[in-house]
Amino acid sequence: MATVTNWIDHLSAEKVSGAVYPFLGTEWIWLLVAVIFWLWWHVTTASSEQEEQEKLARKKHGGNDHKSNIPEW
């Protein structure tokens, strides 16, 4: 197994050509994909929770209805 003693010489060698990890130069694209996914997930979660809350509000449960053991409370 070879050891690297000087990173500057190693990274400037023709064999390596400066690539330390795959997909070098695509960091902004991956960041954009991650942010879009994060926003989509939050919007989807918020809309489904809002829908669930509206469904419960239409049932018009009272403050003491949990004492009567109503299903789907």
PDB file of N, CA, C and O in Angstrom:
ATOM      1  N   MET A   1       0.844  -1.170   0.000  1.00  0.00           N
ATOM      2  CA  MET A   1       0.000   0.000   0.000  1.00  0.00           C
ATOM      3  C   MET A   1       0.887   1.231   0.000  1.00  0.00           C
ATOM      4  O   MET A   1       1.820   1.329   0.797  1.00  0.00           O
ATOM      5  N   ALA A   2       0.606   2.153  -0.874  1.00  0.00           N
ATOM      6  CA  ALA A   2       1.410   3.360  -0.980  1.00  0.00           C
ATOM      7  C   ALA A   2       0.937   4.394   0.020  1.00  0.00           C
ATOM      8  O   ALA A   2      -0.249   4.482   0.338  1.00  0.00           O
ATOM      9  N   THR A   3       1.874   5.162   0.501  1.00  0.00           N
ATOM     10  CA  THR A   3       1.529   6.264   1.398  1.00  0.00           C
ATOM     11  C   THR A   3       1.850   7.574   0.701  1.00  0.00           C
ATOM     12  O   THR A   3       2.783   7.649  -0.098  1.00  0.00           O
ATOM     13  N   VAL A   4       1.095   8.575   0.999  1.00  0.00           N
ATOM     14  CA  VAL A   4       1.292   9.898   0.413  1.00  0.00           C
ATOM     15  C   VAL A   4       1.992  10.756   1.447  1.00  0.00           C
ATOM     16  O   VAL A   4       1.493  10.940   2.557  1.00  0.00           O
ATOM     17  N   THR A   5       3.141  11.274   1.079  1.00  0.00           N
ATOM     18  CA  THR A   5       3.876  12.136   2.009  1.00  0.00           C
ATOM     19  C   THR A   5       3.723  13.607   1.661  1.00  0.00           C
ATOM     20  O   THR A   5       3.894  14.466   2.526  1.00  0.00           O
ATOM     21  N   ASN A   6       3.402  13.912   0.396  1.00  0.00           N
ATOM     22  CA  ASN A   6       3.254  15.297  -0.018  1.00  0.00           C
ATOM     23  C   ASN A   6       1.992  15.399  -0.886  1.00  0.00           C
ATOM     24  O   ASN A   6       1.989  14.961  -2.037  1.00  0.00           O
ATOM     25  N   TRP A   7       0.942  15.969  -0.338  1.00  0.00           N
ATOM     26  CA  TRP A   7      -0.333  16.040  -1.038  1.00  0.00           C
ATOM     27  C   TRP A   7      -0.271  16.948  -2.263  1.00  0.00           C
ATOM     28  O   TRP A   7      -0.967  16.696  -3.246  1.00  0.00           O
ATOM     29  N   ILE A   8       0.529  17.973  -2.223  1.00  0.00           N
ATOM     30  CA  ILE A   8       0.619  18.886  -3.364  1.00  0.00           C
ATOM     31  C   ILE A   8       1.179  18.161  -4.579  1.00  0.00           C
ATOM     32  O   ILE A   8       0.651  18.294  -5.683  1.00  0.00           O
ATOM     33  N   ASP A   9       2.252  17.393  -4.377  1.00  0.00           N
ATOM     34  CA  ASP A   9       2.804  16.616  -5.488  1.00  0.00           C
ATOM     35  C   ASP A   9       1.837  15.536  -5.942  1.00  0.00           C
ATOM     36  O   ASP A   9       1.713  15.261  -7.136  1.00  0.00           O
ATOM     37  N   HIS A  10       1.158  14.934  -4.992  1.00  0.00           N
ATOM     38  CA  HIS A  10       0.226  13.850  -5.333  1.00  0.00           C
ATOM     39  C   HIS A  10      -0.944  14.360  -6.170  1.00  0.00           C
ATOM     40  O   HIS A  10      -1.293  13.745  -7.177  1.00  0.00           O
ATOM     41  N   LEU A  11      -1.550  15.469  -5.770  1.00  0.00           N
ATOM     42  CA  LEU A  11      -2.728  15.986  -6.472  1.00  0.00           C
ATOM     43  C   LEU A  11      -2.388  16.634  -7.807  1.00  0.00           C
ATOM     44  O   LEU A  11      -3.252  16.754  -8.676  1.00  0.00           O
ATOM     45  N   SER A  12      -1.152  17.047  -7.974  1.00  0.00           N
ATOM     46  CA  SER A  12      -0.773  17.650  -9.245  1.00  0.00           C
ATOM     47  C   SER A  12      -0.202  16.625 -10.227  1.00  0.00           C
ATOM     48  O   SER A  12       0.152  16.992 -11.348  1.00  0.00           O
ATOM     49  N   ALA A  13      -0.105  15.377  -9.844  1.00  0.00           N
ATOM     50  CA  ALA A  13       0.412  14.341 -10.737  1.00  0.00           C
ATOM     51  C   ALA A  13      -0.597  14.076 -11.854  1.00  0.00           C
ATOM     52  O   ALA A  13      -1.803  14.238 -11.662  1.00  0.00           O
ATOM     53  N   GLU A  14      -0.099  13.672 -13.012  1.00  0.00           N
ATOM     54  CA  GLU A  14      -0.982  13.402 -14.158  1.00  0.00           C
ATOM     55  C   GLU A  14      -1.930  12.242 -13.885  1.00  0.00           C
ATOM     56  O   GLU A  14      -3.064  12.230 -14.363  1.00  0.00           O
ATOM     57  N   LYS A  15      -1.468  11.290 -13.131  1.00  0.00           N
ATOM     58  CA  LYS A  15      -2.274  10.104 -12.836  1.00  0.00           C
ATOM     59  C   LYS A  15      -3.529  10.474 -12.037  1.00  0.00           C
ATOM     60  O   LYS A  15      -4.607   9.934 -12.284  1.00  0.00           O
ATOM     61  N   VAL A  16      -3.386  11.377 -11.100  1.00  0.00           N
ATOM     62  CA  VAL A  16      -4.509  11.758 -10.234  1.00  0.00           C
ATOM     63  C   VAL A  16      -5.306  12.893 -10.857  1.00  0.00           C
ATOM     64  O   VAL A  16      -6.535  12.881 -10.787  1.00  0.00           O
ATOM     65  N   SER A  17      -4.672  13.835 -11.439  1.00  0.00           N
ATOM     66  CA  SER A  17      -5.245  15.009 -12.100  1.00  0.00           C
ATOM     67  C   SER A  17      -6.180  15.814 -11.210  1.00  0.00           C
ATOM     68  O   SER A  17      -7.143  16.396 -11.709  1.00  0.00           O
ATOM     69  N   GLY A  18      -5.925  15.862  -9.912  1.00  0.00           N
ATOM     70  CA  GLY A  18      -6.646  16.745  -9.010  1.00  0.00           C
ATOM     71  C   GLY A  18      -7.969  16.246  -8.488  1.00  0.00           C
ATOM     72  O   GLY A  18      -8.557  16.890  -7.619  1.00  0.00           O
ATOM     73  N   ALA A  19      -8.464  15.127  -8.977  1.00  0.00           N
ATOM     74  CA  ALA A  19      -9.764  14.627  -8.520  1.00  0.00           C
ATOM     75  C   ALA A  19      -9.591  13.885  -7.200  1.00  0.00           C
ATOM     76  O   ALA A  19      -8.932  12.847  -7.143  1.00  0.00           O
ATOM     77  N   VAL A  20     -10.180  14.417  -6.157  1.00  0.00           N
ATOM     78  CA  VAL A  20     -10.075  13.798  -4.843  1.00  0.00           C
ATOM     79  C   VAL A  20     -11.301  12.931  -4.562  1.00  0.00           C
ATOM     80  O   VAL A  20     -11.195  11.928  -3.856  1.00  0.00           O
ATOM     81  N   TYR A  21     -12.443  13.295  -5.095  1.00  0.00           N
ATOM     82  CA  TYR A  21     -13.676  12.544  -4.904  1.00  0.00           C
ATOM     83  C   TYR A  21     -14.477  12.586  -6.204  1.00  0.00           C
ATOM     84  O   TYR A  21     -14.246  13.455  -7.044  1.00  0.00           O
ATOM     85  N   PRO A  22     -15.414  11.657  -6.376  1.00  0.00           N
ATOM     86  CA  PRO A  22     -16.179  11.617  -7.633  1.00  0.00           C
ATOM     87  C   PRO A  22     -17.149  12.793  -7.757  1.00  0.00           C
ATOM     88  O   PRO A  22     -17.538  13.407  -6.764  1.00  0.00           O
ATOM     89  N   PHE A  23     -17.526  13.087  -8.991  1.00  0.00           N
ATOM     90  CA  PHE A  23     -18.469  14.157  -9.328  1.00  0.00           C
ATOM     91  C   PHE A  23     -17.970  15.519  -8.861  1.00  0.00           C
ATOM     92  O   PHE A  23     -18.742  16.342  -8.370  1.00  0.00           O
ATOM     93  N   LEU A  24     -16.683  15.741  -9.018  1.00  0.00           N
ATOM     94  CA  LEU A  24     -16.076  17.000  -8.638  1.00  0.00           C
ATOM     95  C   LEU A  24     -16.667  18.134  -9.476  1.00  0.00           C
ATOM     96  O   LEU A  24     -16.723  18.039 -10.702  1.00  0.00           O
ATOM     97  N   GLY A  25     -17.103  19.195  -8.821  1.00  0.00           N
ATOM     98  CA  GLY A  25     -17.673  20.342  -9.512  1.00  0.00           C
ATOM     99  C   GLY A  25     -19.188  20.337  -9.590  1.00  0.00           C
ATOM    100  O   GLY A  25     -19.776  21.264 -10.147  1.00  0.00           O
ATOM    101  N   THR A  26     -19.835  19.312  -9.042  1.00  0.00           N
ATOM    102  CA  THR A  26     -21.299  19.244  -9.101  1.00  0.00           C
ATOM    103  C   THR A  26     -21.940  19.523  -7.740  1.00  0.00           C
ATOM    104  O   THR A  26     -23.098  19.171  -7.513  1.00  0.00           O
ATOM    105  N   GLU A  27     -21.190  20.151  -6.840  1.00  0.00           N
ATOM    106  CA  GLU A  27     -21.704  20.369  -5.481  1.00  0.00           C
ATOM    107  C   GLU A  27     -22.948  21.249  -5.472  1.00  0.00           C
ATOM    108  O   GLU A  27     -23.882  20.990  -4.712  1.00  0.00           O
ATOM    109  N   TRP A  28     -22.971  22.294  -6.314  1.00  0.00           N
ATOM    110  CA  TRP A  28     -24.128  23.205  -6.338  1.00  0.00           C
ATOM    111  C   TRP A  28     -25.374  22.506  -6.846  1.00  0.00           C
ATOM    112  O   TRP A  28     -26.482  22.790  -6.392  1.00  0.00           O
ATOM    113  N   ILE A  29     -25.193  21.590  -7.787  1.00  0.00           N
ATOM    114  CA  ILE A  29     -26.349  20.848  -8.296  1.00  0.00           C
ATOM    115  C   ILE A  29     -26.931  19.971  -7.192  1.00  0.00           C
ATOM    116  O   ILE A  29     -28.147  19.924  -7.007  1.00  0.00           O
ATOM    117  N   TRP A  30     -26.058  19.276  -6.458  1.00  0.00           N
ATOM    118  CA  TRP A  30     -26.543  18.411  -5.368  1.00  0.00           C
ATOM    119  C   TRP A  30     -27.176  19.229  -4.252  1.00  0.00           C
ATOM    120  O   TRP A  30     -28.159  18.804  -3.646  1.00  0.00           O
ATOM    121  N   LEU A  31     -26.615  20.401  -3.981  1.00  0.00           N
ATOM    122  CA  LEU A  31     -27.212  21.273  -2.969  1.00  0.00           C
ATOM    123  C   LEU A  31     -28.597  21.734  -3.404  1.00  0.00           C
ATOM    124  O   LEU A  31     -29.530  21.761  -2.601  1.00  0.00           O
ATOM    125  N   LEU A  32     -28.725  22.092  -4.663  1.00  0.00           N
ATOM    126  CA  LEU A  32     -30.019  22.520  -5.189  1.00  0.00           C
ATOM    127  C   LEU A  32     -31.036  21.381  -5.119  1.00  0.00           C
ATOM    128  O   LEU A  32     -32.187  21.606  -4.745  1.00  0.00           O
ATOM    129  N   VAL A  33     -30.632  20.182  -5.469  1.00  0.00           N
ATOM    130  CA  VAL A  33     -31.519  19.015  -5.386  1.00  0.00           C
ATOM    131  C   VAL A  33     -31.954  18.787  -3.939  1.00  0.00           C
ATOM    132  O   VAL A  33     -33.126  18.516  -3.677  1.00  0.00           O
ATOM    133  N   ALA A  34     -31.014  18.896  -3.003  1.00  0.00           N
ATOM    134  CA  ALA A  34     -31.336  18.680  -1.591  1.00  0.00           C
ATOM    135  C   ALA A  34     -32.309  19.739  -1.077  1.00  0.00           C
ATOM    136  O   ALA A  34     -33.238  19.407  -0.340  1.00  0.00           O
ATOM    137  N   VAL A  35     -32.118  20.995  -1.446  1.00  0.00           N
ATOM    138  CA  VAL A  35     -33.007  22.073  -0.991  1.00  0.00           C
ATOM    139  C   VAL A  35     -34.402  21.902  -1.585  1.00  0.00           C
ATOM    140  O   VAL A  35     -35.399  22.096  -0.890  1.00  0.00           O
ATOM    141  N   ILE A  36     -34.479  21.542  -2.858  1.00  0.00           N
ATOM    142  CA  ILE A  36     -35.787  21.325  -3.486  1.00  0.00           C
ATOM    143  C   ILE A  36     -36.509  20.163  -2.823  1.00  0.00           C
ATOM    144  O   ILE A  36     -37.709  20.252  -2.561  1.00  0.00           O
ATOM    145  N   PHE A  37     -35.795  19.072  -2.546  1.00  0.00           N
ATOM    146  CA  PHE A  37     -36.414  17.932  -1.859  1.00  0.00           C
ATOM    147  C   PHE A  37     -36.876  18.336  -0.473  1.00  0.00           C
ATOM    148  O   PHE A  37     -37.971  17.952  -0.059  1.00  0.00           O
ATOM    149  N   TRP A  38     -36.071  19.102   0.260  1.00  0.00           N
ATOM    150  CA  TRP A  38     -36.420  19.530   1.605  1.00  0.00           C
ATOM    151  C   TRP A  38     -37.685  20.388   1.592  1.00  0.00           C
ATOM    152  O   TRP A  38     -38.573  20.199   2.423  1.00  0.00           O
ATOM    153  N   LEU A  39     -37.766  21.329   0.651  1.00  0.00           N
ATOM    154  CA  LEU A  39     -38.957  22.172   0.543  1.00  0.00           C
ATOM    155  C   LEU A  39     -40.185  21.358   0.160  1.00  0.00           C
ATOM    156  O   LEU A  39     -41.263  21.555   0.722  1.00  0.00           O
ATOM    157  N   TRP A  40     -40.028  20.441  -0.797  1.00  0.00           N
ATOM    158  CA  TRP A  40     -41.149  19.590  -1.206  1.00  0.00           C
ATOM    159  C   TRP A  40     -41.658  18.770  -0.022  1.00  0.00           C
ATOM    160  O   TRP A  40     -42.867  18.650   0.177  1.00  0.00           O
ATOM    161  N   TRP A  41     -40.743  18.207   0.761  1.00  0.00           N
ATOM    162  CA  TRP A  41     -41.136  17.380   1.906  1.00  0.00           C
ATOM    163  C   TRP A  41     -41.910  18.206   2.930  1.00  0.00           C
ATOM    164  O   TRP A  41     -42.915  17.739   3.467  1.00  0.00           O
ATOM    165  N   HIS A  42     -41.455  19.421   3.204  1.00  0.00           N
ATOM    166  CA  HIS A  42     -42.156  20.265   4.181  1.00  0.00           C
ATOM    167  C   HIS A  42     -43.537  20.671   3.684  1.00  0.00           C
ATOM    168  O   HIS A  42     -44.492  20.655   4.460  1.00  0.00           O
ATOM    169  N   VAL A  43     -43.666  21.029   2.429  1.00  0.00           N
ATOM    170  CA  VAL A  43     -44.970  21.417   1.883  1.00  0.00           C
ATOM    171  C   VAL A  43     -45.918  20.229   1.896  1.00  0.00           C
ATOM    172  O   VAL A  43     -47.083  20.374   2.268  1.00  0.00           O
ATOM    173  N   THR A  44     -45.441  19.062   1.499  1.00  0.00           N
ATOM    174  CA  THR A  44     -46.282  17.864   1.494  1.00  0.00           C
ATOM    175  C   THR A  44     -46.734  17.495   2.905  1.00  0.00           C
ATOM    176  O   THR A  44     -47.902  17.168   3.119  1.00  0.00           O
ATOM    177  N   THR A  45     -45.824  17.545   3.855  1.00  0.00           N
ATOM    178  CA  THR A  45     -46.165  17.215   5.239  1.00  0.00           C
ATOM    179  C   THR A  45     -47.158  18.221   5.812  1.00  0.00           C
ATOM    180  O   THR A  45     -48.122  17.840   6.476  1.00  0.00           O
ATOM    181  N   ALA A  46     -46.925  19.488   5.557  1.00  0.00           N
ATOM    182  CA  ALA A  46     -47.832  20.519   6.083  1.00  0.00           C
ATOM    183  C   ALA A  46     -49.226  20.387   5.497  1.00  0.00           C
ATOM    184  O   ALA A  46     -50.216  20.539   6.213  1.00  0.00           O
ATOM    185  N   SER A  47     -49.316  20.106   4.201  1.00  0.00           N
ATOM    186  CA  SER A  47     -50.641  19.989   3.588  1.00  0.00           C
ATOM    187  C   SER A  47     -51.376  18.755   4.090  1.00  0.00           C
ATOM    188  O   SER A  47     -52.592  18.802   4.281  1.00  0.00           O
ATOM    189  N   SER A  48     -50.662  17.646   4.310  1.00  0.00           N
ATOM    190  CA  SER A  48     -51.346  16.452   4.813  1.00  0.00           C
ATOM    191  C   SER A  48     -51.779  16.640   6.259  1.00  0.00           C
ATOM    192  O   SER A  48     -52.844  16.163   6.649  1.00  0.00           O
ATOM    193  N   GLU A  49     -50.964  17.332   7.066  1.00  0.00           N
ATOM    194  CA  GLU A  49     -51.367  17.601   8.439  1.00  0.00           C
ATOM    195  C   GLU A  49     -52.553  18.570   8.480  1.00  0.00           C
ATOM    196  O   GLU A  49     -53.448  18.420   9.312  1.00  0.00           O
ATOM    197  N   GLN A  50     -52.560  19.545   7.601  1.00  0.00           N
ATOM    198  CA  GLN A  50     -53.677  20.494   7.538  1.00  0.00           C
ATOM    199  C   GLN A  50     -54.959  19.763   7.158  1.00  0.00           C
ATOM    200  O   GLN A  50     -56.025  20.035   7.710  1.00  0.00           O
ATOM    201  N   GLU A  51     -54.848  18.837   6.216  1.00  0.00           N
ATOM    202  CA  GLU A  51     -56.008  18.055   5.802  1.00  0.00           C
ATOM    203  C   GLU A  51     -56.542  17.211   6.961  1.00  0.00           C
ATOM    204  O   GLU A  51     -57.753  17.095   7.146  1.00  0.00           O
ATOM    205  N   GLU A  52     -55.640  16.630   7.729  1.00  0.00           N
ATOM    206  CA  GLU A  52     -56.050  15.821   8.878  1.00  0.00           C
ATOM    207  C   GLU A  52     -56.717  16.690   9.947  1.00  0.00           C
ATOM    208  O   GLU A  52     -57.711  16.283  10.548  1.00  0.00           O
ATOM    209  N   GLN A  53     -56.175  17.879  10.182  1.00  0.00           N
ATOM    210  CA  GLN A  53     -56.774  18.777  11.166  1.00  0.00           C
ATOM    211  C   GLN A  53     -58.155  19.260  10.731  1.00  0.00           C
ATOM    212  O   GLN A  53     -59.064  19.378  11.553  1.00  0.00           O
ATOM    213  N   GLU A  54     -58.310  19.538   9.446  1.00  0.00           N
ATOM    214  CA  GLU A  54     -59.624  19.948   8.943  1.00  0.00           C
ATOM    215  C   GLU A  54     -60.638  18.810   9.065  1.00  0.00           C
ATOM    216  O   GLU A  54     -61.808  19.052   9.363  1.00  0.00           O
ATOM    217  N   LYS A  55     -60.198  17.581   8.839  1.00  0.00           N
ATOM    218  CA  LYS A  55     -61.077  16.420   8.981  1.00  0.00           C
ATOM    219  C   LYS A  55     -61.552  16.282  10.419  1.00  0.00           C
ATOM    220  O   LYS A  55     -62.726  16.006  10.667  1.00  0.00           O
ATOM    221  N   LEU A  56     -60.636  16.475  11.373  1.00  0.00           N
ATOM    222  CA  LEU A  56     -61.024  16.399  12.778  1.00  0.00           C
ATOM    223  C   LEU A  56     -61.926  17.576  13.166  1.00  0.00           C
ATOM    224  O   LEU A  56     -62.832  17.409  13.983  1.00  0.00           O
ATOM    225  N   ALA A  57     -61.694  18.750  12.598  1.00  0.00           N
ATOM    226  CA  ALA A  57     -62.514  19.918  12.922  1.00  0.00           C
ATOM    227  C   ALA A  57     -63.933  19.741  12.406  1.00  0.00           C
ATOM    228  O   ALA A  57     -64.876  20.231  13.026  1.00  0.00           O
ATOM    229  N   ARG A  58     -64.104  19.045  11.276  1.00  0.00           N
ATOM    230  CA  ARG A  58     -65.456  18.819  10.744  1.00  0.00           C
ATOM    231  C   ARG A  58     -66.272  17.902  11.648  1.00  0.00           C
ATOM    232  O   ARG A  58     -67.501  17.954  11.618  1.00  0.00           O
ATOM    233  N   LYS A  59     -65.624  17.072  12.445  1.00  0.00           N
ATOM    234  CA  LYS A  59     -66.352  16.172  13.348  1.00  0.00           C
ATOM    235  C   LYS A  59     -66.905  16.907  14.557  1.00  0.00           C
ATOM    236  O   LYS A  59     -67.784  16.392  15.248  1.00  0.00           O
ATOM    237  N   LYS A  60     -66.401  18.105  14.819  1.00  0.00           N
ATOM    238  CA  LYS A  60     -66.864  18.971  15.907  1.00  0.00           C
ATOM    239  C   LYS A  60     -66.857  18.267  17.257  1.00  0.00           C
ATOM    240  O   LYS A  60     -67.868  18.225  17.957  1.00  0.00           O
ATOM    241  N   HIS A  61     -65.711  17.722  17.607  1.00  0.00           N
ATOM    242  CA  HIS A  61     -65.567  17.116  18.928  1.00  0.00           C
ATOM    243  C   HIS A  61     -65.548  18.202  19.990  1.00  0.00           C
ATOM    244  O   HIS A  61     -65.009  19.288  19.776  1.00  0.00           O
ATOM    245  N   GLY A  62     -66.129  17.903  21.114  1.00  0.00           N
ATOM    246  CA  GLY A  62     -66.121  18.828  22.238  1.00  0.00           C
ATOM    247  C   GLY A  62     -64.926  18.564  23.135  1.00  0.00           C
ATOM    248  O   GLY A  62     -64.183  17.604  22.929  1.00  0.00           O
ATOM    249  N   GLY A  63     -64.749  19.403  24.110  1.00  0.00           N
ATOM    250  CA  GLY A  63     -63.611  19.291  25.012  1.00  0.00           C
ATOM    251  C   GLY A  63     -63.656  18.061  25.893  1.00  0.00           C
ATOM    252  O   GLY A  63     -62.607  17.583  26.326  1.00  0.00           O
ATOM    253  N   ASN A  64     -64.844  17.531  26.175  1.00  0.00           N
ATOM    254  CA  ASN A  64     -64.972  16.369  27.054  1.00  0.00           C
ATOM    255  C   ASN A  64     -65.340  15.092  26.308  1.00  0.00           C
ATOM    256  O   ASN A  64     -65.634  14.079  26.943  1.00  0.00           O
ATOM    257  N   ASP A  65     -65.331  15.114  24.993  1.00  0.00           N
ATOM    258  CA  ASP A  65     -65.709  13.925  24.226  1.00  0.00           C
ATOM    259  C   ASP A  65     -64.728  12.772  24.408  1.00  0.00           C
ATOM    260  O   ASP A  65     -65.102  11.615  24.216  1.00  0.00           O
ATOM    261  N   HIS A  66     -63.492  13.061  24.773  1.00  0.00           N
ATOM    262  CA  HIS A  66     -62.538  11.976  24.970  1.00  0.00           C
ATOM    263  C   HIS A  66     -62.934  11.088  26.150  1.00  0.00           C
ATOM    264  O   HIS A  66     -62.495   9.942  26.239  1.00  0.00           O
ATOM    265  N   LYS A  67     -63.760  11.612  27.052  1.00  0.00           N
ATOM    266  CA  LYS A  67     -64.211  10.822  28.197  1.00  0.00           C
ATOM    267  C   LYS A  67     -65.243   9.774  27.781  1.00  0.00           C
ATOM    268  O   LYS A  67     -65.447   8.793  28.495  1.00  0.00           O
ATOM    269  N   SER A  68     -65.888   9.972  26.643  1.00  0.00           N
ATOM    270  CA  SER A  68     -66.887   9.021  26.160  1.00  0.00           C
ATOM    271  C   SER A  68     -66.262   7.936  25.285  1.00  0.00           C
ATOM    272  O   SER A  68     -66.982   7.098  24.743  1.00  0.00           O
ATOM    273  N   ASN A  69     -64.943   7.936  25.137  1.00  0.00           N
ATOM    274  CA  ASN A  69     -64.217   6.937  24.376  1.00  0.00           C
ATOM    275  C   ASN A  69     -64.692   6.902  22.917  1.00  0.00           C
ATOM    276  O   ASN A  69     -65.062   5.849  22.398  1.00  0.00           O
ATOM    277  N   ILE A  70     -64.675   8.059  22.277  1.00  0.00           N
ATOM    278  CA  ILE A  70     -65.061   8.151  20.871  1.00  0.00           C
ATOM    279  C   ILE A  70     -63.907   7.644  20.010  1.00  0.00           C
ATOM    280  O   ILE A  70     -62.777   8.109  20.157  1.00  0.00           O
ATOM    281  N   PRO A  71     -64.184   6.683  19.103  1.00  0.00           N
ATOM    282  CA  PRO A  71     -63.090   6.201  18.242  1.00  0.00           C
ATOM    283  C   PRO A  71     -62.616   7.298  17.287  1.00  0.00           C
ATOM    284  O   PRO A  71     -63.354   8.238  16.992  1.00  0.00           O
ATOM    285  N   GLU A  72     -61.411   7.171  16.821  1.00  0.00           N
ATOM    286  CA  GLU A  72     -60.765   8.129  15.924  1.00  0.00           C
ATOM    287  C   GLU A  72     -60.701   9.516  16.545  1.00  0.00           C
ATOM    288  O   GLU A  72     -60.846  10.518  15.844  1.00  0.00           O
ATOM    289  N   TRP A  73     -60.489   9.581  17.824  1.00  0.00           N
ATOM    290  CA  TRP A  73     -60.341  10.871  18.487  1.00  0.00           C
ATOM    291  C   TRP A  73     -59.020  11.399  18.115  1.00  0.00           C
ATOM    292  O   TRP A  73     -58.647  12.489  18.549  1.00  0.00           O
TER     293      TRP A  73
END
